[in-house]
Amino acid sequence: MSDWLEHSEQVEVPVPVETAWHLWSDLELMPQWMRWIDSVEILVDQPNLSRWTLSGGGLTFTWLSRILKEVPNQIIQWESVDGLPNRGAIRFYDRKHNTSVVKLTVAYKIPGVVGSIMDNLFLGKVVESNLRSDLQRFRDYALRHQQ
């Protein structure tokens, strides 16, 4: 049995795919709609690397993330290179009438301290609920910040 958990959630956003992409691809803005992300800092000397801080339940985690694949208006794929083990992708789908679908897939390895405290099923439900809420906040954010 793997100690990695993976979750996918998606939301329909009533803005053009270019707008959804533009807003999401500015990673440093992400804490504005992802409540569990405290900060994202793009490394000046290596723009494909970013330092992330997450907190929840009294625990704080950090990691360095590398962009593996970036196709404008389609996908941003990443993996951590140190700190909290995680990987995933955000995908953008163009729909008719200036609407897009944003799909977030996140996989993470359960840190030993968390795994020993929490049941993975319970943790998974918490993460899925948070991802759904975060994507709804992104939808609202995109509506307020259309170009």
C-alpha positions as semicolon CSV with decimal commas, in nm:
position;residue;x (nm);y (nm);z (nm)
1;M;0,000;0,000;0,000
2;S;0,133;0,341;-0,097
3;D;0,155;0,618;0,157
4;W;0,067;0,871;-0,115
5;L;-0,285;1,013;-0,136
6;E;-0,425;1,178;-0,450
7;H;-0,730;1,399;-0,494
8;S;-0,889;1,576;-0,791
9;E;-1,151;1,848;-0,786
10;Q;-1,278;2,079;-1,057
11;V;-1,489;2,388;-1,092
12;E;-1,658;2,565;-1,381
13;V;-1,548;2,926;-1,396
14;P;-1,753;3,175;-1,600
15;V;-1,448;3,351;-1,744
16;P;-1,244;3,279;-2,059
17;V;-0,974;3,015;-2,018
18;E;-0,708;3,283;-2,078
19;T;-0,832;3,475;-1,775
20;A;-0,841;3,166;-1,552
21;W;-0,489;3,074;-1,667
22;H;-0,353;3,427;-1,613
23;L;-0,487;3,446;-1,258
24;W;-0,379;3,098;-1,150
25;S;-0,034;3,110;-1,311
26;D;0,066;3,399;-1,081
27;L;0,149;3,152;-0,803
28;E;0,228;3,417;-0,543
29;L;-0,141;3,519;-0,548
30;M;-0,258;3,169;-0,459
31;P;-0,299;3,231;-0,083
32;Q;-0,584;3,468;-0,175
33;W;-0,807;3,172;-0,266
34;M;-0,629;2,871;-0,114
35;R;-0,680;2,913;0,259
36;W;-0,443;2,636;0,360
37;I;-0,153;2,795;0,166
38;D;0,013;3,066;0,377
39;S;0,266;3,183;0,120
40;V;0,427;3,115;-0,217
41;E;0,756;3,278;-0,309
42;I;0,903;3,246;-0,660
43;L;1,282;3,216;-0,639
44;V;1,437;3,513;-0,818
45;D;1,736;3,326;-0,957
46;Q;1,531;3,019;-1,063
47;P;1,179;3,118;-1,174
48;N;1,069;2,754;-1,220
49;L;1,121;2,701;-0,843
50;S;0,900;2,830;-0,564
51;R;0,898;2,804;-0,183
52;W;0,559;2,710;-0,033
53;T;0,429;2,724;0,324
54;L;0,114;2,540;0,435
55;S;-0,044;2,529;0,777
56;G;-0,341;2,355;0,926
57;G;-0,440;2,180;1,243
58;G;-0,156;2,342;1,431
59;L;0,107;2,202;1,193
60;T;0,321;2,395;0,944
61;F;0,489;2,242;0,638
62;T;0,720;2,395;0,379
63;W;0,855;2,269;0,050
64;L;1,038;2,374;-0,262
65;S;0,841;2,305;-0,578
66;R;0,957;2,277;-0,940
67;I;0,738;2,340;-1,244
68;L;0,774;2,031;-1,464
69;K;0,541;2,133;-1,744
70;E;0,372;2,459;-1,832
71;V;0,153;2,501;-2,139
72;P;-0,029;2,836;-2,142
73;N;-0,407;2,806;-2,108
74;Q;-0,376;2,427;-2,059
75;I;-0,163;2,294;-1,772
76;I;0,082;2,365;-1,494
77;Q;0,240;2,048;-1,354
78;W;0,472;2,043;-1,053
79;E;0,654;1,829;-0,799
80;S;0,826;1,909;-0,473
81;V;1,203;1,880;-0,467
82;D;1,243;1,912;-0,091
83;G;1,024;1,942;0,216
84;L;0,667;1,807;0,210
85;P;0,651;1,545;-0,070
86;N;0,381;1,643;-0,320
87;R;0,304;1,664;-0,690
88;G;0,014;1,755;-0,910
89;A;-0,130;1,954;-1,194
90;I;-0,379;2,228;-1,259
91;R;-0,557;2,189;-1,593
92;F;-0,761;2,444;-1,782
93;Y;-1,035;2,349;-2,028
94;D;-1,192;2,599;-2,266
95;R;-1,572;2,585;-2,281
96;K;-1,824;2,770;-2,492
97;H;-1,955;3,115;-2,401
98;N;-1,639;3,241;-2,227
99;T;-1,645;2,969;-1,964
100;S;-1,364;2,742;-1,852
101;V;-1,319;2,438;-1,631
102;V;-1,030;2,435;-1,385
103;K;-0,927;2,091;-1,258
104;L;-0,679;2,053;-0,973
105;T;-0,508;1,720;-0,898
106;V;-0,287;1,699;-0,591
107;A;-0,090;1,400;-0,460
108;Y;0,105;1,406;-0,136
109;K;0,297;1,170;0,083
110;I;0,171;1,145;0,436
111;P;0,437;1,276;0,675
112;G;0,512;1,024;0,951
113;V;0,390;1,251;1,232
114;V;0,057;1,320;1,058
115;G;0,012;0,960;0,946
116;S;0,053;0,836;1,301
117;I;-0,208;1,083;1,432
118;M;-0,475;1,080;1,161
119;D;-0,666;0,816;0,975
120;N;-0,586;0,854;0,602
121;L;-0,955;0,833;0,511
122;F;-1,036;1,121;0,746
123;L;-0,741;1,324;0,618
124;G;-0,846;1,260;0,257
125;K;-1,198;1,388;0,322
126;V;-1,059;1,702;0,485
127;V;-0,826;1,765;0,190
128;E;-1,102;1,709;-0,068
129;S;-1,335;1,945;0,116
130;N;-1,062;2,210;0,133
131;L;-0,979;2,171;-0,237
132;R;-1,348;2,209;-0,331
133;S;-1,376;2,522;-0,118
134;D;-1,051;2,663;-0,258
135;L;-1,169;2,611;-0,617
136;Q;-1,498;2,785;-0,538
137;R;-1,300;3,076;-0,392
138;F;-1,090;3,080;-0,711
139;R;-1,412;3,096;-0,914
140;D;-1,526;3,398;-0,711
141;Y;-1,178;3,554;-0,731
142;A;-1,173;3,513;-1,111
143;L;-1,514;3,678;-1,144
144;R;-1,393;3,979;-0,942
145;H;-1,061;4,006;-1,130
146;Q;-1,158;3,953;-1,494
147;Q;-0,944;4,147;-1,738
